[in-house]
Amino acid sequence: MKLSTRGRYGTRAMLDLAMHNGEQPVLLKDIAKRQEISERYLENIMRVLVSSGLVMSVQGRNGGFSLAKKPSDIKMSEIIQAVEGSMSPVSCVDNPKLCKRTTICITRDIWVKLKKAIVDVLDSVTLADMVKTQKEKLKETKIEMYHI
């Protein structure tokens, strides 16, 4: 399975919202700038995340975006599924009626196992986990400046 930019950018936008969770709603332009994503493209992704119930949109002067749930309650699988759709490597995994060979097809059995493995990995990671890891990475990569 290869994630599209929608999956990668959607995940980064959700992480950005989680990093700023509890503050006032986050402006789209701020997320776009920090994550180096086109505002126009990000707007489409955010629309999908709002309609999936993962993100809330607040209109008006103090408007912006915020998480609809706690970071610990949002799994990576939910984010990817919202922006990418099914995580099945082939369509017959989700809809066996698409192929008359599904009952005898050994490769479909492998694709079913592959989907389960992908979902299991993505289910094991929450936004809260990602925030913790992101903060650790940022702490590790800070270069200290010494002045003499």
N, C-alpha and C positions, 0 to 999 in steps of 0.2 A: 504494500500500500504506500502510495506516495501522496503526502499532503500537498494541497495547493497553497497558494499564498493566502487564500481565505482562512484556511486552518491555522497556518502559522501566525498570521496577523491577528486573527480573532483571539488566539491564545495570548499573544503579547498584549493586546488591548485589555483582556480580562485580567491579566497579571497587573497591568498598570492600574486598573480600577481597584484591585485588591491591595496594592501598595498604598493607595490613597483612601482606603476604606475608613469610614467614620468621619471623614472630613466633609466639606460641602461637595455637591456634585462637581464632577470633573468635566471641563470643557473638551469638546472633541478636538479642537485645535491643539490643546495641550498634550493630549494623548498622542495625536499624530506627530507632533514635534518630538516628544520624548522617544517615541518608538520608531521614528523615521519612516512613517507610513503616509501616503498621500491622503489628505483630508477627505477628498472625494471618494476614494476607495474605502476608507475607514467608515465613512458615513453609511455605506451600503452594508458593511459587516455589522455595524452597531444596530442597524434596523433589524437585522436577522436575530441578533442577540436579545433585543428588546422583545420581539415577537415570540421568542422561545421562552421568555420568562426568566432569563438569567440576569438581565440588566433592566434598570428603570431609567426612563428619560424624564427629566424635569424641564418644563418650558419656562421661559421668562428670564428676567434679569439675572437671577442667581441660579439659572438652569444649568443643565449638563447631564452627565450620566453617573450612575452609581450602581453597585451590585444590588440585585433583588434579593439575595440571600447572603448569609455569612460565608466567608471564604472557605471555611471548613465544611460547608454543606454543598459546595460546587465541585464536582469531579471533572477531571480533564475529559472524560468520555462524553459528558454532557456538552461541553464546549465544542469539541470536534464534531459531534453528531449534529449540533445546531447549525454550524457553518458549512460543514462538508456533506451532511446527509449520512446515509448508511456507511458503516465501516466494513462492509462486506467486500472482499476482493473481486467477487463476481456476483451478478444479479441473481443467479439461481439459489444462492445461499438464503436470501431473504424471501424469495418466491419460487419454491420448487416446481410450481406449475409452468414455469417458463421453459422447462426442458423435459422432454419425455424420458430422458436417460437418468434422471436424478436418483432413482432407486438402485441403479446398477453402476453409477459413476463413482469410481474411486477418487478421482480428482476433486469432486465436490466434497467428499468427506474431508479431504485435506483443507479445502477452502473454509469449511465450517470450523475446523480446529484453528485455522489461522485467524479467523474473525474472533473466536473466543479468546485467543491469546492476546490479540490487540485490545479487545474490550477489557480483559482482566488487568492488563498493564495500566491502561488509561483510567480504569475504575480505582486503582490503588493510589492515585495521586490527586490531591485536592488543591484548590487555589491556596489554601493556608500553607500546605507543604511547599508550594512553589514560592510563596512570599518568603518563607523561612530560608529556603535555599538561595533565593535571589539576594537576600540581605547578607548571607554568609559570603557569597561570591563577591558582592560589592565591597565587603569588609576586607577580603583577601586581596583584592586588586588595587586597593588604595595605595598610591605611591606617596610615601612620606617625603616631604621636602625639608632638608636641613639647611639652615643658613648659618654661615660662619661670620 
